[in-house]
């Protein structure tokens, strides 16, 4: 514990730091004050809502050391399972590549169809994402994080599949869990990904007379964390109505370490002919509730649909007011989260199956030793229960 003298010293140091950072707060307040003129009210509208979300990685791990299985599952807000795979850090990467294709070379999975459409001729995941290990890499040099990258690629692929290869019976708002930006695609493939989505949306509008909107919603972002206090002090989103405001690219760039890479399709880097290749969305701060204390979210609109912001936020707000248990958060996303979670009884069944699979590979002489393991007590763990 701190002594009274030490607490006094800490208070003094903290106070001095706050005073030295006062200029930063003033600068942030000046930046957000410029947003006041662009704040708009949201008028609720009605539309079918569909969302995509991958279950949180923490809920997907089936572990029995040294065996570790990661379930990759993407489910929509209606509970329909769109993707289910099981991989581990030691999964054969060549087999994983081949699993995306049929024997005749045609795509077998949403990930395979996305690679085919994006022109990944080799069919190798490493050519789709530089974050995926190359086939033949020594096991000790393969980072375990590639499993997370593969999960994210599957989620992007299912989003692509839904918009580009599925029919829509009604006007639909597709909601992604997370912003519409990524650094995991190799080269300019994410630009091609955005262009294919935009072409499909336009084709559906012309041929099927249906409007398809795409947004990405994030509970937390570095940009919102940086400007949250300044926005509250400047009363950017006053009481009375649900409101939203567009975030300038410069504010985005100043808030994150890789800010120089935050270039939208509407921007062209100096000396380059190709626009920014990591961002396909335009960021907005949105409060779906009527009061200043209601939560504010970061929402990306597909850049080509930016001019439809009033219509899109009207649809999204109608869904968000029904949000539960998280208030004023899109209900379609919360439904998808609930459907995608692998917890409780489902997880117990799958965990027991992992244990059984491990037991089945052991010699008969070792199985009694394995069966006795659950009877051992964790003395250290019991001490802190």
C-alpha distance (Angstrom), angle and dihedral (degrees) to the residues before:
residue distance angle dihedral
X1 . . .
X2 3.78 . .
X3 3.76 119.4 .
X4 3.84 118.0 -125.8
X5 3.81 88.8 -105.1
X6 3.81 91.9 52.1
X7 3.81 91.4 49.1
X8 3.79 90.4 52.5
X9 3.82 90.0 50.6
X10 3.82 91.5 49.6
X11 3.80 91.6 49.3
X12 3.78 90.1 51.8
X13 3.82 92.8 48.9
X14 3.80 92.3 48.0
X15 3.81 91.2 48.3
X16 3.81 91.0 50.8
X17 3.82 91.2 50.0
X18 3.80 91.2 50.2
X19 3.81 90.9 50.3
X20 3.80 92.0 49.1
X21 3.82 90.4 50.9
X22 3.80 93.3 49.7
X23 3.80 90.8 97.6
X24 3.80 89.9 56.8
X25 3.81 91.2 53.6
X26 3.80 90.9 49.1
X27 3.80 89.8 51.2
X28 3.81 91.8 50.6
X29 3.80 91.1 48.3
X30 3.78 90.1 53.1
X31 3.80 90.7 50.6
X32 3.81 95.2 50.3
X33 3.81 93.1 41.6
X34 3.80 86.9 69.3
X35 3.82 88.6 62.3
X36 3.82 94.9 64.7
X37 3.79 93.8 86.1
X38 3.82 91.0 55.8
X39 3.82 99.7 48.9
X40 3.82 111.9 120.6
X41 3.80 135.5 -169.0
X42 3.80 120.9 -119.1
X43 3.80 119.6 -126.1
X44 3.85 110.6 -160.9
X45 3.82 118.4 -121.5
X46 3.79 134.8 177.7
X47 3.82 127.9 -113.0
X48 3.78 139.4 136.7
X49 3.80 110.5 -86.8
X50 3.78 123.8 -148.9
X51 3.79 123.4 175.2
X52 3.76 137.0 -173.7
X53 3.78 124.5 -149.1
X54 3.77 136.7 161.1
X55 3.78 115.2 -136.9
X56 3.78 113.2 -104.1
X57 3.79 111.7 -87.3
X58 3.79 92.7 -126.3
X59 3.81 90.2 62.2
X60 3.79 92.6 48.3
X61 3.78 100.9 58.4
X62 3.79 117.3 108.0
X63 3.77 105.2 -172.7
X64 3.77 134.2 -178.6
X65 3.79 104.4 156.0
X66 2.92 125.4 -85.4
X67 3.83 87.2 14.7
X68 3.80 116.2 75.8
X69 3.80 123.7 176.0
X70 3.81 121.8 -171.9
X71 3.80 116.1 -157.3
X72 3.80 114.8 -150.3
X73 3.79 111.1 -157.5
X74 3.81 131.2 167.4
X75 3.80 118.1 -172.0
X76 3.81 131.9 174.2
X77 3.79 127.5 -135.2
X78 3.80 91.5 -93.0
X79 3.80 91.4 59.4
X80 3.79 94.6 -107.6
X81 3.79 111.1 147.8
X82 3.80 109.3 -131.1
X83 3.80 100.1 174.5
X84 3.80 135.6 13.8
X85 3.79 124.4 173.6
X86 3.78 137.2 150.1
X87 3.81 121.3 -145.9
X88 3.77 137.7 159.9
X89 3.79 133.8 -159.2
X90 3.81 88.7 -99.4
X91 3.82 95.6 50.0
X92 3.81 112.8 136.5
X93 3.80 102.9 -102.3
X94 3.79 93.8 -156.5
X95 3.81 90.8 54.9
X96 3.80 89.1 47.6
X97 3.81 89.7 55.1
X98 3.80 91.9 48.4
X99 3.82 91.8 47.5
X100 3.81 89.5 70.0
X101 3.83 92.8 62.7
X102 3.79 139.4 58.2
X103 3.79 120.4 -125.4
X104 3.83 90.5 -99.1
X105 3.82 91.2 56.2
X106 3.79 96.6 -104.5
X107 3.82 117.5 131.7
X108 3.80 114.8 -90.9
X109 3.81 103.1 -176.8
X110 3.83 136.0 37.8
X111 3.80 87.2 -103.5
X112 3.79 90.6 53.4
X113 3.81 92.3 48.7
X114 3.78 90.8 49.9
X115 3.82 91.4 50.4
X116 3.80 90.8 48.9
X117 3.80 92.5 50.2
X118 3.81 92.5 46.4
X119 3.79 91.4 52.0
X120 3.81 99.6 -111.3
X121 3.80 91.4 158.0
X122 3.80 96.8 179.7
X123 3.80 92.4 58.2
X124 3.80 89.4 -139.2
X125 3.78 119.8 136.7
X126 3.80 90.1 -140.0
X127 3.81 88.5 63.4
X128 3.80 89.1 53.1
X129 3.79 94.9 47.2
X130 3.79 129.4 17.5
X131 3.82 87.0 -151.8
X132 3.80 91.7 67.3
X133 3.82 113.3 88.5
X134 3.77 117.4 -108.9
X135 3.79 116.8 -112.7
X136 3.80 108.4 -98.3
X137 3.82 95.9 31.6
X138 3.83 110.1 143.7
X139 3.84 109.8 -102.8
X140 3.80 92.8 -121.6
X141 3.82 89.9 58.6
X142 3.82 95.8 51.1
X143 3.83 112.2 100.3
X144 3.79 115.1 -137.4
X145 3.81 90.1 -132.7
X146 3.82 90.9 79.7
X147 3.82 88.6 84.2
X148 3.81 89.5 63.5
X149 3.81 90.4 47.5
X150 3.80 90.2 51.7
X151 3.80 90.7 50.1
X152 3.81 91.1 52.4
X153 3.81 91.2 47.8
X154 3.81 89.3 53.3
X155 3.80 90.2 52.4
X156 3.81 92.4 50.3
X157 3.82 88.9 47.0
X158 3.81 92.9 53.2
X159 3.80 90.0 48.6
X160 3.81 88.5 51.6
X161 3.81 91.2 47.1
X162 3.79 92.8 51.0
X163 3.80 95.7 51.5
X164 3.80 100.9 34.1
X165 3.81 103.5 35.1
X166 3.81 107.9 25.7
X167 3.83 129.8 77.7
X168 3.82 122.6 -121.4
X169 3.80 121.4 -145.1
X170 3.81 94.7 -168.9
X171 3.79 141.4 18.0
X172 3.80 102.9 -71.7
X173 3.77 139.2 -162.4
X174 3.81 110.2 -151.4
X175 3.81 111.1 -157.1
X176 3.79 121.1 -162.8
X177 3.79 122.0 -159.4
X178 3.80 98.7 -123.1
X179 3.79 136.0 21.1
X180 3.80 123.6 -59.2
X181 3.79 95.9 -105.5
X182 3.80 136.8 92.1
X183 3.79 140.8 173.3
X184 3.79 96.6 -164.7
X185 3.81 98.7 84.7
X186 3.78 116.2 95.7
X187 3.79 120.1 -115.9
X188 3.80 113.6 -35.0
X189 3.80 96.4 -22.2
X190 3.81 92.9 113.6
X191 3.81 88.9 57.2
X192 3.80 88.6 52.6
X193 3.82 88.8 46.7
X194 3.82 90.6 55.7
X195 3.80 92.5 46.0
X196 3.82 91.8 51.7
X197 3.82 90.8 51.0
X198 3.79 91.6 49.4
X199 3.80 91.6 48.3
X200 3.81 91.7 50.2
X201 3.81 92.5 48.3
X202 3.81 90.5 50.6
X203 3.82 91.4 46.7
X204 3.83 90.9 52.0
X205 3.80 90.2 49.0
X206 3.81 92.8 52.2
X207 3.81 101.2 37.5
X208 3.82 103.1 31.3
X209 3.82 99.1 25.8
X210 3.80 89.8 -129.3
X211 3.80 129.0 135.3
X212 3.79 115.5 -136.2
X213 3.80 118.9 -171.3
X214 3.80 125.9 -172.2
X215 3.81 124.9 -157.8
X216 3.80 136.2 165.1
X217 3.81 120.7 -145.6
X218 3.80 124.9 -162.4
X219 3.80 127.4 -173.9
X220 3.80 92.5 -154.4
X221 3.78 133.7 22.9
X222 3.79 133.4 166.2
X223 3.80 89.8 -121.5
X224 3.81 94.1 56.0
X225 3.81 92.4 43.8
X226 3.80 90.9 52.5
X227 3.81 96.1 49.5
X228 3.82 101.8 30.5
X229 3.83 96.5 96.5
X230 3.81 93.6 43.6
X231 3.83 90.9 49.4
X232 3.79 91.6 51.7
X233 3.81 92.9 48.5
X234 3.80 91.6 48.0
X235 3.84 92.0 44.9
X236 3.80 91.5 -130.6
X237 3.82 92.9 165.2
X238 3.83 104.1 37.7
X239 3.80 126.0 -164.7
X240 3.78 123.5 -87.3
X241 3.81 106.6 60.6
X242 3.78 143.7 28.2
X243 3.81 106.2 -91.2
X244 3.78 143.5 -178.6
X245 3.78 139.1 -170.5
X246 3.79 133.8 -163.7
X247 3.81 116.4 -115.8
X248 3.83 116.4 -135.8
X249 3.80 116.0 -125.2
X250 3.81 90.1 -120.8
X251 3.80 90.8 61.3
X252 3.79 89.7 50.5
X253 3.79 92.2 50.3
X254 3.80 93.9 50.0
X255 3.80 92.9 54.4
X256 3.81 103.1 55.7
X257 3.80 136.0 53.8
X258 3.81 93.9 -124.5
X259 3.81 91.6 46.4
X260 3.81 92.8 133.3
X261 3.82 87.5 66.7
X262 3.82 94.0 54.6
X263 3.77 97.1 100.9
X264 3.77 119.1 142.7
X265 3.80 125.4 -144.2
X266 3.81 87.2 -100.2
X267 3.82 90.0 62.1
X268 3.80 129.0 71.6
X269 3.82 120.7 -157.7
X270 3.80 116.4 -123.3
X271 3.80 110.0 -90.2
X272 3.80 94.0 10.0
X273 3.77 131.7 100.5
X274 3.83 95.2 -156.5
X275 3.80 120.8 78.4
X276 3.81 122.2 -128.9
X277 3.79 109.8 -53.7
X278 3.81 103.0 -158.6
X279 3.82 102.4 56.6
X280 3.78 127.8 64.3
X281 3.81 98.7 160.8
X282 3.81 138.9 72.8
X283 3.80 112.7 -133.3
X284 3.81 125.3 -127.9
X285 3.81 132.8 175.0
X286 3.80 108.3 -133.4
X287 3.79 133.8 -172.8
X288 3.79 111.1 -170.6
X289 3.81 94.2 -174.2
X290 3.82 125.4 76.6
X291 3.81 98.8 -124.4
X292 3.80 133.3 74.0
X293 3.80 90.7 -122.1
X294 3.81 93.1 58.6
X295 3.82 115.7 104.7
X296 3.79 121.9 -88.2
X297 3.81 118.8 -144.0
X298 3.78 134.8 -164.4
X299 3.81 111.7 -121.5
X300 3.81 128.4 -175.1
X301 3.80 119.8 -154.4
X302 3.78 119.3 -161.0
X303 3.82 101.7 -96.9
X304 3.80 93.4 -125.6
X305 3.84 88.8 55.6
X306 3.80 96.3 48.6
X307 3.81 92.5 109.9
X308 3.82 89.2 60.4
X309 3.81 92.1 59.9
X310 3.81 95.6 121.9
X311 3.80 92.7 52.2
X312 3.81 93.9 44.1
X313 3.79 95.8 48.7
X314 3.79 89.8 46.9
X315 3.81 89.4 58.4
X316 3.80 93.1 43.2
X317 3.81 94.0 48.1
X318 3.80 92.5 53.8
X319 3.80 88.3 56.4
X320 3.83 93.9 42.7
X321 3.83 97.1 54.1
X322 3.82 87.3 65.5
X323 3.81 91.2 51.9
X324 3.81 115.9 138.6
X325 3.00 140.8 -155.1
X326 3.85 86.5 3.1
X327 3.81 105.1 51.1
X328 3.81 119.3 -127.8
X329 3.81 92.4 2.7
X330 3.84 116.6 124.4
X331 3.79 107.7 -82.5
X332 3.80 92.2 -149.2
X333 3.82 89.3 62.3
X334 3.79 92.3 47.6
X335 3.80 90.7 51.2
X336 3.80 90.2 50.5
X337 3.81 90.5 49.9
X338 3.79 90.8 52.2
X339 3.80 92.6 48.7
X340 3.81 93.2 46.0
X341 3.78 98.5 49.2
X342 3.77 115.9 107.5
X343 3.79 102.2 -156.2
X344 3.79 144.7 126.5
X345 3.81 114.4 8.6
X346 3.82 94.9 3.8
X347 3.78 91.4 53.1
X348 3.83 92.1 45.8
X349 3.80 90.6 54.3
X350 3.81 93.0 48.5
X351 3.81 93.0 44.0
X352 3.81 90.4 51.8
X353 3.81 88.5 50.2
X354 3.81 90.1 54.6
X355 3.80 89.9 51.6
X356 3.82 90.6 48.8
X357 3.82 91.4 48.3
X358 3.81 90.3 52.4
X359 3.82 90.9 48.4
X360 3.81 92.1 50.4
X361 3.80 92.5 59.2
X362 3.82 94.1 53.4
X363 3.82 124.4 94.4
X364 3.81 114.8 -102.2
X365 3.82 91.5 -109.8
X366 3.82 91.5 58.2
X367 3.80 97.7 47.7
X368 3.87 96.2 82.5
X369 3.82 89.2 54.2
X370 3.79 90.2 49.4
X371 3.83 92.0 48.1
X372 3.81 90.3 53.9
X373 3.81 94.8 55.6
X374 3.84 96.4 85.4
X375 3.82 88.8 56.9
X376 3.79 92.7 61.5
X377 3.80 114.6 101.6
X378 3.78 123.5 -130.6
X379 3.80 97.0 -132.9
X380 3.81 94.5 -179.6
X381 3.79 92.1 48.1
X382 3.81 92.0 48.5
X383 3.80 89.4 54.3
X384 3.82 91.1 64.1
X385 3.81 100.4 38.4
